[in-house]
C-alpha cells in the first residue's frame, strides 16, 4: 500500500477519534476535536498531491479517498448542526449527493462492458475544501466559546458566517452532483 492510500486510511481512523472528543464536549474537548479534524483534513490535501506528483494514483485511492472525505465531513456537519451552525437541509443535500455519487461509482465499477472508476471532479473537490474550511471555522468558534475565549456576540457572528458558508457549499454540492450524474446517465439507464 502506497503512502497516499495510507494517509486515506489514517483519515478513516481519525474520524472516531474526532467523534469521541466532540461527543465528550469538555472545556478542551472541542479544541482537541478541532485539531483532529484539521489534521484529518490536511491528510486529504497531502494524499492527493503526493499521489498526483509521484504518479501513485490508484483505483483504491480514487474510490476510498472521497469516501473518507464524506465520512469526516458528514460527522463534522452533524456536530455543527447540533450546535446551530449548519441547517438540517444542508446535511440532507450533502447526504443525498454523496449517496447518489457513490451509487454511480458502484454502478460504473460493476459495469459488465468494462469497469470504470470515477474519480473526484474539480467542483466536488472545491465543495469538499469549502466544507472543511467552514467546518474548521465553526469548530474553532465552538472551541473558543467553550473555553471562554469569546463572548456570545462573537460566537453568534462566527456561527452565522459558518451557516452562510455551509449554504454556499450546499449549492456547490448540487452543482458537483449534477456533474457526476449527467455524464454517467447512460450507466444508470443501462444498469442491470
C-alpha positions as CSV (number, residue, x, y, z in Angstrom):
1,X,0.0,0.0,0.0
2,X,1.4,3.4,-1.0
3,X,1.7,6.5,1.1
4,X,-1.3,8.3,-0.3
5,X,-3.5,5.3,0.5
6,X,-2.1,5.0,4.0
7,X,-3.0,8.7,4.5
8,X,-6.5,7.9,3.4
9,X,-6.7,5.1,5.9
10,X,-5.4,7.4,8.6
11,X,-8.2,9.8,7.8
12,X,-10.7,6.9,8.3
13,X,-9.1,6.1,11.7
14,X,-9.2,9.8,12.8
15,X,-13.0,10.0,12.4
16,X,-13.9,8.0,15.5
17,X,-11.2,9.9,17.5
18,X,-12.8,13.2,16.3
19,X,-16.2,11.9,17.3
20,X,-15.1,11.0,20.8
21,X,-13.8,14.4,21.5
22,X,-16.8,16.2,20.0
23,X,-19.2,13.9,22.0
24,X,-17.5,14.5,25.4
25,X,-17.7,18.3,24.9
26,X,-15.5,19.2,27.8
27,X,-13.6,22.5,28.1
28,X,-10.8,21.4,25.9
29,X,-12.5,18.5,24.1
30,X,-13.8,20.7,21.3
31,X,-10.3,22.2,20.8
32,X,-8.8,18.7,20.5
33,X,-11.6,17.7,18.2
34,X,-10.8,20.7,16.0
35,X,-7.2,19.8,15.9
36,X,-8.0,16.2,15.0
37,X,-10.4,17.4,12.3
38,X,-7.8,19.8,10.9
39,X,-5.1,17.1,10.8
40,X,-7.5,14.7,9.1
41,X,-8.5,17.4,6.6
42,X,-4.8,18.0,5.9
43,X,-4.3,14.4,5.1
44,X,-6.8,14.8,2.3
45,X,-4.7,17.6,0.8
46,X,-1.5,15.6,1.2
47,X,-2.6,12.2,-0.2
48,X,-4.0,13.8,-3.4
49,X,-0.9,15.9,-4.0
50,X,1.5,13.1,-3.3
51,X,-0.5,10.6,-5.5
52,X,-0.5,13.0,-8.5
53,X,3.1,14.3,-8.1
54,X,4.7,10.9,-7.8
55,X,2.2,9.0,-10.1
56,X,0.8,7.0,-7.2
57,X,-2.9,7.3,-8.2
58,X,-4.7,4.0,-7.6
59,X,-8.2,2.7,-8.1
60,X,-8.3,2.2,-4.3
61,X,-7.4,5.9,-3.8
62,X,-9.9,7.1,-6.3
63,X,-12.7,5.2,-4.5
64,X,-11.6,5.4,-0.9
65,X,-10.3,9.0,-0.7
66,X,-13.7,10.5,-1.5
67,X,-15.4,8.1,0.9
68,X,-13.0,9.1,3.8
69,X,-13.8,12.7,3.0
70,X,-17.5,12.1,3.1
71,X,-17.3,10.3,6.4
72,X,-15.2,13.0,8.0
73,X,-17.1,16.0,6.7
74,X,-20.6,14.4,7.4
75,X,-19.6,13.8,11.0
76,X,-18.5,17.4,11.4
77,X,-21.7,18.6,9.8
78,X,-23.8,16.7,12.3
79,X,-21.9,18.2,15.2
80,X,-22.1,21.7,13.7
81,X,-25.9,21.2,13.2
82,X,-26.3,20.1,16.8
83,X,-24.7,23.4,17.8
84,X,-26.7,25.6,15.4
85,X,-24.0,26.2,12.8
86,X,-25.4,24.1,9.9
87,X,-29.0,23.7,8.9
88,X,-30.5,20.2,8.7
89,X,-31.4,20.8,5.0
90,X,-27.7,21.3,4.2
91,X,-26.9,17.9,5.7
92,X,-29.8,16.3,3.7
93,X,-28.5,17.9,0.5
94,X,-24.9,16.7,1.2
95,X,-26.0,13.2,2.1
96,X,-28.3,12.9,-1.0
97,X,-25.5,13.9,-3.3
98,X,-23.0,11.6,-1.6
99,X,-25.3,8.6,-1.8
100,X,-26.1,9.4,-5.5
101,X,-22.4,9.8,-6.4
102,X,-21.4,6.7,-4.5
103,X,-24.2,4.7,-6.3
104,X,-22.9,5.9,-9.7
105,X,-19.4,4.9,-8.8
106,X,-20.5,1.4,-7.8
107,X,-22.6,1.0,-11.0
108,X,-19.5,2.2,-13.0
109,X,-17.2,-0.2,-11.2
110,X,-19.6,-3.1,-11.8
111,X,-20.3,-2.3,-15.5
112,X,-20.1,-5.6,-17.5
113,X,-18.8,-3.6,-20.5
114,X,-15.7,-2.8,-18.5
115,X,-15.4,-1.4,-15.1
116,X,-14.8,2.3,-14.8
117,X,-13.5,4.2,-11.7
118,X,-15.0,7.7,-11.5
119,X,-12.5,10.0,-9.7
120,X,-13.5,13.1,-7.8
121,X,-14.0,16.1,-10.1
122,X,-12.8,19.7,-9.6
123,X,-16.2,21.0,-8.4
124,X,-16.5,18.2,-5.9
125,X,-13.0,18.9,-4.6
126,X,-13.9,22.6,-4.3
127,X,-17.1,21.6,-2.4
128,X,-15.0,19.4,0.0
129,X,-12.4,22.1,0.6
130,X,-15.1,24.7,1.3
131,X,-16.9,22.3,3.6
132,X,-13.7,21.5,5.5
133,X,-12.8,25.2,5.9
134,X,-16.3,26.1,7.1
135,X,-16.2,23.2,9.5
136,X,-12.9,24.2,10.9
137,X,-14.2,27.8,11.3
138,X,-17.3,26.5,13.1
139,X,-15.4,24.1,15.3
140,X,-13.0,26.9,16.2
141,X,-15.9,29.1,17.3
142,X,-17.3,26.2,19.4
143,X,-13.9,25.6,21.0
144,X,-13.2,29.3,21.7
145,X,-16.7,29.8,23.2
146,X,-16.5,26.7,25.4
147,X,-13.1,27.8,26.7
148,X,-14.5,31.3,27.4
149,X,-12.1,33.0,24.9
150,X,-15.0,34.7,23.0
151,X,-18.4,36.1,24.2
152,X,-21.8,35.2,22.9
153,X,-21.9,38.0,20.3
154,X,-18.6,36.9,18.7
155,X,-19.7,33.3,18.8
156,X,-23.1,34.2,17.2
157,X,-21.3,36.1,14.4
158,X,-18.9,33.1,13.8
159,X,-21.9,30.8,13.8
160,X,-23.7,32.9,11.2
161,X,-20.6,33.0,9.0
162,X,-20.4,29.2,9.2
163,X,-24.1,28.8,8.4
164,X,-23.9,31.1,5.3
165,X,-20.7,29.3,4.1
166,X,-22.5,26.0,4.5
167,X,-25.4,27.2,2.4
168,X,-22.9,28.2,-0.3
169,X,-21.3,24.8,0.0
170,X,-24.8,23.2,-0.4
171,X,-25.2,25.0,-3.8
172,X,-21.7,23.7,-4.9
173,X,-22.8,20.2,-3.7
174,X,-25.8,20.2,-6.0
175,X,-23.8,21.5,-9.0
176,X,-21.0,19.0,-8.4
177,X,-23.5,16.2,-8.0
178,X,-25.0,17.0,-11.4
179,X,-21.5,17.0,-12.9
180,X,-21.3,13.3,-11.8
181,X,-24.8,12.3,-12.7
182,X,-25.2,13.9,-16.2
183,X,-22.1,12.4,-17.9
184,X,-22.9,9.0,-16.4
185,X,-26.7,8.9,-17.1
186,X,-26.2,6.1,-19.6
187,X,-24.6,3.9,-16.9
188,X,-27.7,4.4,-14.8
189,X,-30.1,3.7,-17.7
190,X,-28.2,0.6,-18.7
191,X,-27.6,-0.8,-15.2
192,X,-28.8,-4.4,-14.6
